[in-house]
Amino acid sequence: MKREYLDEMANMLQEFGGFYTVDDILQAINEGQMQSFVENDSWAVTQINDFPRRRAVEIVVLVGDKADIPALNTQVETFARDVGATLLMAAGRNGFKDVAPALGWTQMNMNFVREVSGT
């Protein structure tokens, strides 16, 4: 993994709400709570989300070369099928809109967030 991608991942994680650091993700992978998929110098990290009516595999973060996204998509979809998931989900940056439709992804809605005041 290129150092620049780790830096990009750290920035992306902060941009998408600061839910995780790179170290948090590495620990979750080591503990089996998240999964890691690699293609060339690109990296996708997923987690399984169980809801009352569906199981989904969420792509938590993906960094690397846009050319590697189709192969990563295939890896993640195969994993999702193997664990009985019926949905893939991801929050992506604007650049993902360019490749998403060709890979079968559609935009479901928009995410809105609001910090809780007083915390």
ABEGO torsion letter per residue (X at the ends): XBAAAAAAAAAAAAAAGGABBAAAAAAAAAAGABBBBBBEABBBBBBBBBBAABBBBBBABBBEBAAAAAAAAAAAAAAAAAAGBABBBBBBBAAAAAAAAAAGBBBABBBBBBBBBGX
